Amino acid sequence: MPNPLVSTANLLCSFGVAPASLTVLPLKRVMIEGKPAATITDIVPVLNIPPFGMCTSLSNPTVASATAAALGVLTPMPCIPVPVGPWKPPVATTLIGDVPAVAAGATCNCAWGGIISVIFPGSVKTTVG
């Protein structure tokens, strides 16, 4: 059984250059190890999923433009994540405010082609299933 994602979970995008920490607002009032628990809908750019430093995806228009201006030399630009769809897979047996929880091993896609994955779920003693 995986550990649930909570606020401060460490994330990484396959096209980002630095990890970032998930932010979960305590709106659903479910705390795990003293931190707000995440659901599959905690994917709001910048609010829940912060930038990953610089973006290296040529699908990102700012990276493509900067790379073209540099005569084809890949030119990373500041990351502004654009998550599409919810975190997957959900923990269907654990609901938080009628929304499935999310746990270690979950991923989320970025519109620029990256895959946002969990490095550390933020919880160590609690498991869900």
N, C-alpha and C positions, 0 to 999 in steps of 0.2 A: 504494500500500500504506500503510495507516494506522500510526500510532505506537501501540505497546502501552500499556495502562494499567499503571501501577506505583504503589506506595505514594507518597503525596503528590500524586497527580493531583487537580486542582481540579474540584469538582462543583457543580452548582446545581440546585435543585428549582424547578419552575415556580410553586409556592406558597410557597417560602421567601423570606426577605428578605436572606440573606447566603450567600456561597459556603462550602464546606467541603472539607476534604482527605480523600481516600480513605486508609484505613489497610489495608495488606495485611500480614498476619503472615508471617514467613519460613519457614512450615511446609513449603512445597513445595520449598524450597531452589533456586528459580530466580530469579536476579537479572538485572535489565536496567539497565544504567548504574548499578550499585551499589544498586539498590532492588528489593525483592521484587515479582515480576510478579503481576498480577491475573488471576483466572479468572472465568468467568460466575457462579460461586457465592460470590464475595466480596460479599455483600449483607447481612450481619448488621447489624441496627440498632445504632447507637452504636459497635459494635466496628469494622466496616468503613466504614459510612456514618454519619458524625456528624450532629448536628442542623444545620439551616440557619437558625439564629437563631430567628425567629418564623414560625409557620405562618399563612397567610391563607385556607386552604381551609375552606369551610363544611361539607364532608364530615367534617372532623375534629370529633369530639364536643366537645372542649374549646373550639374556636373557635365552634362553633354555640351552645353554652351561654352563653359570654361575650357573644356578639353578641345573643342573645335578652335577656340581662340588661341590655344597653345599649340596649334598645328598637330593635333592628335596625341599629345602627351597627356596621359590621364591626370586630371587636375581635380582633386577632391574639393568639395564645397561643404559648407555647414549643413549638418543633418537636421532635417525637420521630418520626423517619422510620420508616415501616412498609413496607419494600420487599416487593413481591410478584413472584414469578417471578425468573428469572435476568437478568443483563445480556443485552441483545440488540442487534445480532446477534453471535453468537459468531464467533471466528476459527477455523473448523472445521479448518483445515489446521495449526494450531499447538496442540498439547496440552501442558498443564502438569500432570503427575501424572494423566494420563488425563482431564483436564477441559479443555474448550476455553478458550483465552486470550480476552481481551477487549481491544479497541483503541479509539482515538479514534473518536468518532461513535456509540458505544454509548449506550443509554438503559436505564433501569430504572423501572418504575412504582411509585408509592407507593399504599398502600391508601386514602389520603385524596384521590386523584385527581391528584396531582402527577406530573410526569415529571422524573425525575432524569437530567440530561445531563452530559456531560463538557465542561468549559470548556478544560482543558489536560490532556493525558494523563500528564504527569510525565516522559515520555521525549522526547528530541529527536533523537537520532542513530540510533535503532534503528527498523526497520519490520518488520511481520509480514505474512504473507499466505499 
